[in-house]
Amino acid sequence: MNIGERLASFVAETRPEEISSEARLQARRAVLDTLGVTLAGCAEPGSRIVADWVREQGGAAESSVLGQDFRVSATEAALANGTSGHALDYDDVNMSMRGHPSVPLLPAALALGEKLGSSGRQLVEAFVLGFEVEAKLGRVIGGPHYALGWHATSTFGSLGAAAACARLLELDAERAQAALGIAASLASGLRQNFGTMTKPLHAGWAARNGVLAASLAQRGFTADAQALDGPNGFLRAASGGADVDPAKAVDGLGDPWEIVSPGIGVKLYPCCYATHRALDAALELRETRHLDVSSIAKVRAKVSRGTLMPLIRGRPGSGLQSKFSLEYCLAAALLDGQVVLSTFTDEAVRRPAAQDLLSRVEAVEDEQEVAFPIGGFAEIAVVTGEGEEYAVRVERPKGDPRRPLTWDELAAKFRDCAAAVLEPAGIEEAIAAIDGLEDLPEVAQLAAALAGAAVSS
């Protein structure tokens, strides 16, 4: 079998009892976190534009647009919800994938599952299998792929979403392979667009790709059998012809499950995950040293090799750009003592105090090779005008799979994110439904609970 055949057989033929209880638990945790940040993101300007566009397309009212009062086709609901889920850059990450695993995957599976009348248990199983596919592909070409400028959330996410949707549609191995082949040609997304509305669109488009690819495959649409690992296939093209080992995509499928190990990193801050170690260090410095910001002459950030690759907006001019600026993130943390949703508004970024302090931040990468991003670190040093220097080093940020949030902490984040859309009773109802997701007869019940009232303009 080639790689496409192996992955397709795995998606189509894995028995429910082969998916471990720990993998199922991690899936429910990811669903809670992802749906929360989706509700928080649906009021963002880019999300509104996409939601308005999909409403205008009309068509079958199959699936809910979260945070809104209308339904559209499953493909367009996946597009809108995926875009909202990534709008704040507050969604989870996975180190194998080198991207955000849940935000292309869940919107696709939820939209299609709502259309099909799928159960919560079926949704969880499809989610775990789709996660496995996108993360295993990341293991094969993640490094060169990302370095070339591809956005792995969108590319691997398209394939993971297609796998999850193939499972929900109960495609056999042959048609599941076609779904992966179709998605391989649809997959795209460029890191150059980080800091713009197009970055979250990547996640929405990947979710849409997944629904579309699996739906076409169900109808007999074909793709080349070697679309993934052929001489002109996805792995070679998307890695720039790098010397890669395609077998990594199928070695150890489900053993361990990628959703369990290396697992999922949950964000405490709504900005690029590459900043989180440094932010933990800066906030610790501010709290323990009781720093007077006016006394800071210089901030030195030394980070592990590879950290600065996505942080391309050193001197940001907007809230979106600032999520990819280590300099701004550190300045805001030291100024405000917190990093929250309001940290990343245009007004917050343009504050004279923030602009002044970020100009005194120097960021450099360590030269030593590490297993980035798993083996990374950040060391933040603050130098005062009197020449005093204080430093803190962080290797595992809070929310890292090795320092996971509790369910109660995840629920608290969900409450904060959902407050603008749902009433308090509705929030608690949604949390309870997600906690008992595998007992839910139809995921449409969950989607309806999350639709809420239309987001005010």
C-alpha positions in Angstrom: 0.0 0.0 0.0 1.1 3.6 -0.6 0.6 6.3 2.0 -2.8 7.4 0.8 -4.1 3.8 0.9 -2.7 3.2 4.4 -4.2 6.4 5.8 -7.6 5.9 4.0 -7.8 2.3 5.3 -7.0 3.5 8.8 -9.8 6.2 8.6 -12.3 3.8 7.1 -11.6 0.6 9.1 -10.6 1.7 12.6 -13.1 0.2 15.0 -14.6 2.5 17.6 -13.3 0.3 20.4 -9.8 0.9 19.1 -10.0 4.6 20.0 -8.8 4.9 23.6 -10.7 6.6 26.4 -7.8 9.1 26.8 -8.0 10.0 23.1 -11.7 10.6 23.5 -11.2 12.7 26.6 -8.6 14.9 24.8 -11.1 15.3 21.9 -13.8 16.6 24.2 -11.4 19.0 25.7 -10.4 20.2 22.3 -14.0 20.6 21.3 -14.7 22.7 24.4 -11.8 25.0 23.7 -12.3 25.3 20.0 -16.0 26.1 20.2 -15.3 28.8 22.9 -12.8 30.6 20.8 -15.1 30.3 17.8 -17.9 32.1 19.6 -15.4 34.8 20.7 -14.1 35.2 17.2 -17.5 35.4 15.3 -17.7 39.2 16.0 -14.3 40.0 14.4 -14.5 42.0 11.2 -13.1 39.2 9.0 -15.5 36.7 10.5 -18.4 39.1 9.8 -17.4 39.5 6.2 -17.2 35.8 5.6 -20.5 35.2 7.5 -22.3 37.9 5.4 -20.9 36.3 2.2 -22.0 32.8 3.0 -25.5 34.1 4.0 -25.7 35.8 0.6 -25.0 32.5 -1.2 -28.3 31.0 0.0 -28.9 27.4 -0.7 -29.8 24.5 1.6 -30.1 25.3 5.3 -28.1 22.3 6.4 -25.8 23.6 9.2 -25.5 26.3 11.8 -23.3 29.4 11.6 -22.2 29.7 15.2 -23.0 32.9 16.9 -25.5 33.7 14.2 -29.2 33.2 13.5 -29.1 31.5 10.2 -28.1 28.2 8.6 -26.4 27.5 5.3 -24.9 24.5 3.4 -22.5 22.3 5.3 -19.5 23.5 3.2 -20.3 27.2 3.8 -21.0 26.7 7.5 -17.6 25.0 7.8 -16.0 28.0 6.0 -17.6 30.6 8.3 -17.1 28.7 11.6 -13.5 27.8 10.7 -12.7 31.4 10.0 -14.3 32.5 13.3 -12.4 29.8 15.2 -9.0 31.2 14.0 -9.9 34.9 14.0 -8.4 35.6 17.4 -5.5 33.2 17.1 -6.7 31.8 20.4 -7.1 28.2 19.3 -5.0 25.1 20.2 -1.8 23.9 18.7 0.0 20.6 18.0 3.7 20.1 17.7 3.7 17.3 15.2 1.5 19.3 12.9 3.3 22.6 13.5 0.0 24.3 13.4 -3.5 24.5 14.8 -5.2 21.1 14.6 -8.7 21.6 15.8 -9.8 24.7 14.0 -9.9 23.2 10.5 -11.1 19.9 11.8 -14.0 20.6 14.1 -15.9 23.1 12.0 -15.9 20.6 9.1 -17.0 17.7 11.2 -19.6 19.7 13.1 -21.1 21.1 10.0 -21.3 17.8 8.2 -22.3 16.0 11.3 -25.2 18.4 11.8 -26.3 17.8 8.2 -26.1 14.0 8.5 -27.7 13.7 11.9 -24.4 12.2 13.3 -24.2 11.4 17.0 -21.7 13.0 19.4 -19.9 9.7 19.6 -19.4 9.7 15.8 -18.2 13.3 15.9 -15.6 12.4 18.6 -14.3 9.4 16.6 -14.1 11.3 13.4 -12.2 14.1 15.2 -9.6 11.8 16.6 -9.0 10.1 13.3 -8.8 13.4 11.4 -6.4 14.7 14.0 -4.2 11.6 13.6 -4.0 12.2 9.8 -3.0 15.9 9.9 -0.5 15.4 12.7 1.2 12.3 11.1 1.6 14.2 7.8 3.1 17.0 9.8 5.7 14.6 11.2 6.8 13.8 7.6 7.3 17.3 6.1 6.4 19.8 8.8 9.8 21.4 9.1 10.6 22.1 5.4 7.0 22.7 4.6 6.7 25.5 7.2 10.1 27.0 6.3 9.0 27.3 2.7 6.2 29.6 3.7 3.2 27.2 3.9 0.7 27.5 6.7 0.3 24.0 8.0 -3.0 24.7 9.7 -4.5 25.2 6.2 -2.6 22.5 4.3 -2.5 19.6 6.7 -5.8 20.8 8.1 -7.5 20.3 4.7 -6.4 16.6 4.8 -7.4 16.1 8.4 -10.8 17.6 7.8 -11.3 15.4 4.7 -10.4 12.4 6.8 -12.9 13.3 9.5 -15.6 13.9 7.0 -14.9 10.7 5.1 -15.4 8.9 8.5 -18.7 10.6 9.1 -19.9 9.8 5.6 -18.8 6.1 6.3 -16.8 6.0 3.1 -15.0 2.8 2.3 -11.2 2.8 2.0 -11.2 3.5 -1.8 -13.4 6.5 -1.5 -11.7 7.8 1.6 -8.4 7.7 -0.4 -10.1 9.7 -3.1 -11.2 12.3 -0.5 -7.6 12.6 0.7 -6.4 12.9 -2.9 -8.9 15.7 -3.7 -8.0 17.5 -0.5 -4.3 17.3 -1.3 -4.9 19.4 -4.4 -7.2 21.9 -2.6 -4.7 22.4 0.3 -3.1 25.9 0.4 -2.2 28.8 2.7 0.7 31.1 3.0 2.5 32.4 6.1 3.1 35.7 4.3 -0.6 36.5 5.1 -0.1 36.2 8.9 -1.4 39.3 10.6 -4.2 39.8 8.1 -7.8 38.5 7.8 -6.6 35.9 5.3 -4.8 33.9 8.0 -8.1 32.9 9.8 -9.6 32.4 6.3 -7.0 29.6 5.9 -8.7 27.6 8.6 -12.2 28.2 7.3 -11.1 27.2 3.8 -9.4 24.1 5.0 -12.6 23.1 6.8 -14.6 23.7 3.7 -12.1 21.7 1.7 -12.6 18.8 4.0 -16.4 18.8 3.6 -16.2 19.3 -0.2 -13.5 16.6 -0.8 -15.3 13.9 1.2 -18.7 14.8 -0.3 -17.3 14.6 -3.9 -15.6 11.3 -3.1 -18.9 9.9 -1.8 -20.3 10.6 -5.3 -17.6 8.8 -7.1 -15.2 11.8 -7.8 -11.7 10.5 -8.4 -8.1 11.5 -7.5 -4.8 9.9 -8.3 -3.9 7.0 -6.1 -0.5 8.5 -5.4 -1.7 12.1 -4.8 0.1 12.1 -1.5 3.4 10.3 -2.1 3.8 10.2 -5.8 6.7 11.9 -7.6 4.5 14.9 -8.2 2.4 14.4 -5.1 1.6 16.5 -2.1 4.5 15.4 0.1 7.2 16.2 -2.5 5.6 19.4 -3.8 4.8 20.8 -0.4 8.3 20.2 1.0 10.1 21.6 -2.0 11.5 18.2 -2.9 13.1 17.7 0.5 14.5 14.3 1.5 11.6 13.0 3.6 10.5 9.7 4.9 6.8 9.1 3.9 6.6 6.1 6.2 6.4 8.5 9.1 2.9 9.2 8.0 1.8 5.6 8.8 4.2 4.3 11.3 2.5 4.0 14.7 -1.0 5.1 13.5 -3.0 5.3 16.7 -0.1 4.1 18.8 0.2 6.5 20.4 -2.7 8.7 19.3 -1.3 12.1 18.3 -4.1 13.8 20.3 -2.6 12.1 23.4 1.1 12.3 22.6 2.5 14.8 22.0 -1.0 16.1 22.6 -2.6 19.5 22.4 -1.3 22.9 23.6 -4.0 25.2 24.8 -3.6 29.0 24.6 -3.9 31.2 27.6 -3.2 34.2 25.4 -5.0 35.2 22.1 -1.8 35.5 20.0 0.8 33.3 18.2 1.8 30.4 20.3 5.5 31.1 19.6 5.1 34.1 22.0 3.7 32.1 25.0 6.9 31.0 26.8 8.2 34.6 26.6 4.9 36.0 27.8 4.9 33.6 30.8 8.4 34.8 31.6 7.6 38.5 31.2 4.4 38.3 33.4 6.4 36.4 36.1 9.1 39.1 36.0 6.5 41.9 36.3 4.7 40.2 39.2 7.7 39.0 41.2 9.9 42.1 40.7 7.1 44.7 41.0 8.7 46.5 38.0 8.1 50.1 37.3 7.7 50.2 33.6 9.1 53.7 33.3 12.4 52.5 34.7 12.9 49.8 32.0 15.8 50.8 29.7 15.9 47.5 27.7 14.2 44.2 27.3 16.2 41.3 26.0 14.4 38.2 24.7 16.5 35.1 23.9 14.4 32.4 22.5 15.0 28.9 21.1 15.9 28.4 17.5 12.8 28.6 15.2 10.7 30.7 17.5 10.9 33.9 15.5 9.9 32.2 12.2 6.2 33.0 12.5 6.7 36.3 14.4 7.0 38.4 11.3 5.5 41.7 12.5 8.2 43.3 14.6 6.7 46.7 14.4 3.0 46.1 14.1 0.6 48.8 13.0 -2.7 46.9 13.8 -4.2 44.5 16.3 -4.0 41.6 13.8 -0.4 42.2 13.1 0.5 42.5 16.8 -0.4 38.9 17.4 2.7 38.1 15.4 5.1 40.5 17.1 7.1 39.3 20.0 8.2 42.9 20.7 4.7 44.1 21.1 3.5 41.1 23.1 6.3 41.6 25.6 5.7 45.3 25.8 2.0 44.8 26.4 2.6 42.2 29.1 5.0 44.4 31.0 2.8 47.5 30.7 -0.5 45.9 31.6 0.3 42.9 33.7 -2.0 40.7 31.5 -2.5 39.6 27.9 -6.2 39.4 27.0 -8.4 39.9 24.0 -8.4 43.7 24.4 -4.5 43.6 24.2 -4.8 43.2 20.5 -7.0 46.0 19.4 -5.7 48.6 17.0 -6.0 51.2 19.8 -4.0 49.2 22.2 -1.2 48.6 19.7 -1.0 52.3 18.8 -0.6 53.5 22.4 2.5 55.7 22.7 3.6 53.8 25.8 3.4 50.5 23.9 5.2 51.8 20.9 7.9 53.3 23.1 8.5 50.2 25.1 8.4 47.8 22.1 11.1 49.8 20.5 13.4 48.8 23.5 12.8 45.1 23.0 15.6 43.1 21.4 14.8 39.5 20.3 17.4 37.0 19.3 17.3 33.3 18.7 19.7 30.9 20.4 22.1 29.1 18.0 21.8 25.7 19.5 19.6 23.2 17.6 16.6 22.0 19.6 13.6 19.9 18.9 11.5 23.0 18.2 8.8 23.7 19.2 8.7 20.9 21.8 12.1 21.6 23.2 12.0 25.4 23.1 12.6 28.0 25.8 12.4 31.7 26.3 14.6 33.8 28.6 13.4 37.4 29.2 15.8 39.9 30.8 14.8 43.4 31.9 17.5 46.0 32.3 16.6 49.1 34.3 18.0 52.6 33.8 20.1 52.1 37.0 21.7 49.1 35.4 19.9 46.4 37.4 19.0 43.3 35.4 16.4 40.7 36.2 15.7 37.5 34.1 13.3 34.6 34.0 13.5 31.5 31.8 10.5 29.4 30.8 10.5 26.1 29.0 7.0 24.9 29.4 4.2 27.5 29.2 1.0 26.9 31.0 -1.3 25.1 28.7 1.5 23.0 27.2 0.5 19.3 27.0 3.0 18.7 29.8 1.4 21.5 31.9 -2.3 21.0 30.9 -5.2 23.1 31.9 -7.8 21.4 34.1 -11.3 20.9 32.8 -12.4 23.7 35.1 -9.8 26.1 33.6 -10.9 25.2 30.1 -14.5 25.8 31.1 -13.5 29.2 32.5 -11.9 30.1 29.2 -15.1 28.9 27.4 -17.3 31.1 29.6 -15.2 34.2 29.0 -15.2 33.5 25.2 -18.9 32.7 24.9 -20.2 35.6 27.1 -20.7 37.9 24.1 -23.0 35.4 22.3 -24.7 33.2 24.9 -26.7 33.8 28.0 -25.2 32.4 31.2 -27.7 29.5 31.3 -26.9 28.7 27.7 -23.2 28.7 28.4 -23.6 26.2 31.2 -25.9 24.1 29.0 -23.2 24.0 26.2 -20.4 23.1 28.6 -22.5 20.2 30.0 -23.3 19.0 26.5 -19.7 19.0 25.5 -18.7 17.2 28.7 -21.2 14.5 27.8 -20.7 14.7 24.0 -20.5 11.0 23.4 -23.9 10.6 24.9 -25.5 13.2 22.6 -27.9 11.5 20.1 -27.3 14.2 17.5 -24.7 16.9 17.3 -27.3 19.2 15.8 -28.5 19.7 19.4 -25.1 21.1 20.3 -24.9 23.3 17.2 -28.3 24.8 17.9 -27.2 25.6 21.5 -24.2 27.4 20.1 -26.0 29.4 17.4 -27.2 31.9 20.0 -28.5 35.3 19.0 -27.1 37.1 16.0 -23.9 38.9 16.8 -24.8 42.6 17.1 -23.2 44.9 14.5 
